[in-house]
Amino acid sequence: MQLEALASGVPVAAFPVTGPKDVIGDHPIGVLHEDLRRACMEALQISCGACRKFALACSWENSARQFLDHVRKVAAGGSTRARDSDDHPDSPGIRRPCQKSHCKSPLNHRLWQRDHS
């Protein structure tokens, strides 16, 4: 629903969690904060045009192009950030399933690493 809101020129106000963090990132199209009221009030200052422009760039064509670029890189022997380091920060050099509550799956583990590096 974030992209739909952005496509309508409505900025995003959300908690700083996976999902909103992945969409908003460093782009000036939303406010992420633990205090949702504060995020909403600050989001009112964001340009509607900037929100719409960002959303229009998130087409299926652009998503497919980005995905294929990653596939080509991996197929050519390259790497992606998630593949570069499967070691948990609490046990460097040891490849084993993480026992932390945030790492219920390999994908969650990679996301945790990305968000905490």
C-alpha positions as CSV (number, residue, x, y, z in Angstrom):
1,M,0.0,0.0,0.0
2,Q,3.0,2.3,0.4
3,L,3.6,2.5,-3.4
4,E,-0.1,3.1,-4.0
5,A,-0.1,6.0,-1.5
6,L,3.1,7.4,-3.0
7,A,1.7,7.1,-6.5
8,S,-1.2,9.3,-5.3
9,G,1.3,11.9,-4.0
10,V,0.8,10.9,-0.3
11,P,4.0,10.5,1.7
12,V,4.5,7.5,3.9
13,A,4.5,7.8,7.7
14,A,5.4,4.5,9.4
15,F,7.3,2.7,12.1
16,P,11.0,2.0,11.2
17,V,10.6,-1.7,10.4
18,T,11.3,-3.9,7.4
19,G,9.0,-3.1,4.6
20,P,8.7,0.7,5.1
21,K,12.5,0.8,5.6
22,D,13.0,-1.1,2.3
23,V,10.7,1.3,0.4
24,I,11.6,4.6,2.0
25,G,15.3,4.1,2.5
26,D,17.1,7.4,2.2
27,H,14.5,8.8,-0.3
28,P,12.7,12.0,0.8
29,I,9.3,10.4,0.4
30,G,8.3,9.5,4.0
31,V,9.2,9.6,7.6
32,L,10.0,6.6,9.7
33,H,9.9,7.0,13.5
34,E,8.9,5.0,16.6
35,D,6.4,7.8,17.4
36,L,3.9,7.4,14.6
37,R,2.2,10.7,15.4
38,R,5.5,12.5,15.0
39,A,6.1,10.6,11.7
40,C,2.7,11.7,10.4
41,M,3.2,15.3,11.3
42,E,6.7,15.4,9.7
43,A,5.4,13.6,6.6
44,L,3.0,16.5,6.0
45,Q,6.1,18.6,5.0
46,I,7.1,16.2,2.2
47,S,6.6,17.2,-1.4
48,C,3.6,15.3,-3.0
49,G,5.4,15.6,-6.4
50,A,8.5,13.8,-5.0
51,C,6.3,11.0,-3.8
52,R,4.6,10.5,-7.1
53,K,7.8,10.7,-9.1
54,F,9.4,8.0,-6.9
55,A,6.4,5.7,-7.2
56,L,6.3,6.1,-11.0
57,A,9.9,4.9,-11.2
58,C,8.9,1.7,-9.4
59,S,7.4,0.0,-12.4
60,W,7.2,-3.7,-13.0
61,E,9.6,-3.1,-15.9
62,N,12.2,-1.4,-13.7
63,S,11.8,-4.1,-11.0
64,A,12.3,-6.9,-13.6
65,R,15.3,-5.1,-15.0
66,Q,16.9,-4.8,-11.5
67,F,16.2,-8.5,-10.8
68,L,17.7,-9.6,-14.1
69,D,20.8,-7.4,-13.4
70,H,21.3,-9.2,-10.1
71,V,20.8,-12.6,-11.7
72,R,23.4,-11.8,-14.4
73,K,25.9,-10.6,-11.8
74,V,25.5,-13.8,-9.8
75,A,25.6,-16.0,-12.9
76,A,28.9,-14.3,-14.0
77,G,30.5,-15.2,-10.7
78,G,29.7,-12.0,-9.0
79,S,28.0,-11.7,-5.7
80,T,25.3,-9.8,-3.9
81,R,25.7,-8.3,-0.4
82,A,23.5,-11.1,1.1
83,R,25.7,-13.8,-0.3
84,D,29.0,-12.1,0.7
85,S,28.6,-12.8,4.4
86,D,26.5,-15.6,5.8
87,D,28.4,-15.5,9.1
88,H,26.5,-14.2,12.1
89,P,28.2,-11.3,13.9
90,D,28.2,-13.3,17.1
91,S,30.1,-16.1,15.5
92,P,32.4,-14.8,12.7
93,G,33.8,-17.4,10.4
94,I,31.4,-20.1,11.6
95,R,28.6,-21.0,9.2
96,R,25.6,-22.4,11.1
97,P,22.0,-21.5,11.5
98,C,21.5,-18.5,13.7
99,Q,19.7,-19.2,17.0
100,K,18.7,-15.6,17.6
101,S,15.0,-14.8,17.7
102,H,15.4,-12.4,14.7
103,C,16.8,-15.2,12.5
104,K,13.9,-17.6,11.9
105,S,15.0,-18.2,8.3
106,P,18.1,-17.6,6.1
107,L,16.3,-14.6,4.5
108,N,15.5,-13.0,7.9
109,H,19.1,-13.6,8.9
110,R,20.4,-11.8,5.8
111,L,17.9,-8.9,6.4
112,W,19.1,-8.7,10.0
113,Q,22.7,-8.5,8.8
114,R,21.8,-5.8,6.2
115,D,20.0,-3.7,8.8
116,H,22.8,-4.1,11.4
117,S,25.9,-3.6,9.4
